[in-house]
Amino acid sequence: MHNDINFYQKMTVFMCNIFAKGLCGFDISEILAQHLDELMRLYSVGKLEEKDYQESVENTLYLLNFLYDKDIFAEFLYKKLSIRLLNDDVMCDDSKAFLVIKLKSIIGAQLTLKMEGMIKDIKLMREKQQFFKDYIEYTNKKKNYDFNVLLLTSGFWPAYKTSKIQIPSDLQDLQESLNVYEDFFKEKISSSKRIVWIHNLDNMTLKVSIKKRNYEINMNFPQALICLLLNNNSEYKIKDIQNILALDFSELKKIIHPMLFQK
């Protein structure tokens, strides 16, 4: 038994030293976070069974026993998880909660607090969306666009860059719809807090008719605003769009470039 313990201790030291040095120039913390993110992706698209997913997560998290800087790993995973929660088709499922609960038992509640908060926000999303629909019906307020809002608690999520994009005057019905949601938030959610719209995270689906054929095109919010402008005028100079949307030229260039040069 003594020899077994001695072997285990030496093996633990060896693994800790390997992890501390990294692998092929990559930080082990980042590699482990990337692997867990891939497991979440595979599970969300149905390419990994629940039992296999949970077993793989537990095996991966076991390796944290050999990691000195668990806080660095937690930061990598936190950023990966935030993107996964916002972009997965299944907005939130038990798989992500399972991962965070297991992780919490290893690295402690302090390092998983924000992750738990993000998952809670997503779980409350559908409830708040239904609450908003009931509010619209009860107050008879007009909502010109069909949209869903995901309320992110700023203390839990990464600091996202907020774009000060200006909604064109021709699309004031869109602005009015957003104002209705702000009224709902103040009346039913919190009168002491305020909403900051992060439009660069928004997605819109536009119904487009081209040569008598109908299409639905999904794009981000700024790109959709540019397309909607074309309903009133088929040609715009870049400078005109820049002035209408009140954007810096460098920011506008990043928005337009993928619309013109798709991979």
N, C-alpha and C positions, 0 to 999 in steps of 0.2 A: 504493500500500500504506500509506503514511504517513497518507493521509486516511482510509482504512478503520479503522486503529487509533485515530485521533483520534475518529472517529465512535463507535466501540465504547466507548471510555473515557467519552465524554460521555453516551452512552446508559446506561451502567452507573451512572454517578453519578446521572442522572435517575431511573432505576428505584429505586435505593437510597433516594433522598429520598422518592419516592412511597410506598415500602413503610414507611419510618420514620414517615410521617405517618398511615398507616392508610387505611382505605377506609370512608367514610360512618360514621365513629365506631367502626369495628371494627378490632381488631388483625389485621394481615395474618397473623401467626403462627397465630392462632386460626382464621382463614378457611382457610388451607392445611391445617391439621390436620383441620378439619371436612371438607374436600373429600376428603382421603385416607381418612378414616373412611367416607365415603359410597361411595368406590370399593371399599373392603373389603366393605361391606354388599352392594353390587350384585353383586360377584363371588361372595359366599357364597350368595346366593339364585339364582344362575344367570342373572342378567340382564346379565352382562358376560363376554365371552370372555376366556380367559387372555391372549391376545396383546394385545387391546385394554386389558385391565387393566394389564399390564406397561408398555405404551406410555404410558398415562395417568399412571401412578405416576412414570415417569422424567421426563415433561414437567413434572409438578408439582414434583418434587424439584429440577429445574433452576432453578426460581425462587428456591431458597434461596441461590443465588449473589448475589442482590440483597438479602438479609436480613442486617441487622447482628446482631441478637440471636437467633442460632440456638439458644441454650440455652432461650430462652422457647418457641420453636416445639417443641423436643424435649419439653418438659414438657407442653405441650398434647397432643401426639401420644401421649405415654406414657400419659396418663389415658384417652384415647380407645381406645387399643389394649388396655388392661387390661379395659375394659368389653366390647370386641368379642371378646376371647379367652374371657371367661367366659360370654357370652350367645349366640354364634353356634351354630347347629345343628351346623355342621361345626366342632368345637371348635378344631382347629388344622389349617391347610393350608399349602401352600408359598407361598401368596399373601402371607401376613403375614411369613414369613421372607424372602421376596424383597424386600419393602418395607424391612425393617430392614437387610438386607445392603446395599442401594443407599444407604440413609440413612447407614449407617456409613462408607461410602467418601467421603461429603461432609462430615459433621460430626465424625467421629472415634469411636473405640471408647468413650471415656469417657461420652459422652452417650447411647450406645445400649446400655450394659452391662445396665441393668435390663430393657430391652425384650427383649434376647436371653435373659435369665434367665427372664422370664415365658413366652416361647415354649418354652423347654426344659422348664419345669414342665408345660405342657400336653402336650407330646410324650411325656413320661414317664407321663402320667396312665393311659393304657390298660394300660401295662406293670405299673404298681403295682396297678391294679384286678384284673388277672389274678393277680398275686402274692398278693393278699388272698384271692381265691377259693380258690386252692390251699392257702393257710394254713388256711382254714376246713375244707376237706375233710380235710387231714392231721391237724389237731388235734381234729376232731369237736366243735368249739365251736359253740354254738347262736347263730344270727343270726336274730332274730325278724322283722326288716324287711329287705327287699331295697333296698340303697342303694349308691351310689357316692360315693367321697370324692375330692375334688381337693385335693391337698397343695400349698399355696402357700408358697413360700420367702419369709419375711417381708422379707428384705432386697431383694427384687426388686419386690414389689407395693406399691401405695399402702397407706397406713395406714387400714385399714377399722375402723369402729366395731364393737366387740364387744358384743353384747347379753348381759347376765347373766340370760337367761331360765331359769327353773326348770322342768324337765320334771315334770309332775304325778305324784304317787305312783301314780295309776291307770295310768300309762303307763310303769311301770318296765321293761317288756320292751323299750321303745325305748331307755331309758338303758343297759340291759344290752348291747344291740346296739352302741351307741357305745363302751361299755367294751371290747368284744371288739376293736374296731378300734384302740383305744389300746394294748391288749396286743400286737396285731400290730405296731404302729408301734415300740414299745419293744424288742420281740424281734427284728424283722427289718429295721427301717429305721434307727433311731437310739435308743440308750439314754440319750444325753446331752441330747437335745432333747425338747421337750414340745409337745403339740398344743393350740392355742387354737381352739376351735370358733367360727366366725363364722356364727351361725345366721340372721342377717338376710340372708345371701346364699344360704341354703339354699332349695331348692324341693322340695315333696312332691306326689305324685299320689295323691289319695284316690279310692277306689272307693265310690260312693254309690248307694244304691238308693232311688228316690223313686216311689211309686205303681207298684210292680212294674216300673219301668224303671231300668236301670243306666246310670250315668254315671261318667266319669273326670274329676276336676277337679284342675287344677294350681294350686297356691298356694304362698306362702312358708311357711317353717317355723312361725313364730309363729301364723299364721292356721290352719294345719293342726292345731296343738295345741288351739286353741280349738274347732275342729270335732270333734276326737276326744273332747273333754270331753263333748260332747252325746250320745255313746253311752251314757253313764251317767246323765245328767240332762238333760232337755229345756229346762230354764230355769236361767239363772245371772244374778245381778246383776253389774254391772260391777265392783263392789268385790270380789266373790267371785273373779272371774277375775283381778283384779289381785293378790290375795293368793296364789292358786294358782300363778300364773306368776312371781310376785315381780318385777313390772314397775312402773315409775312410771306414773302415770295419763296423763301427756302422751304417753309412748311407746305405751301400750296404745291410746290414742285414734287414733294414726297407723296402728296395725295394723288396728283394727276398721273405721275409716271407709271404706276402699275395699271392704270386704266388704258394707257396707250401701248404699253410694252409688256404684255402678259408672257409669262414663261411658257 
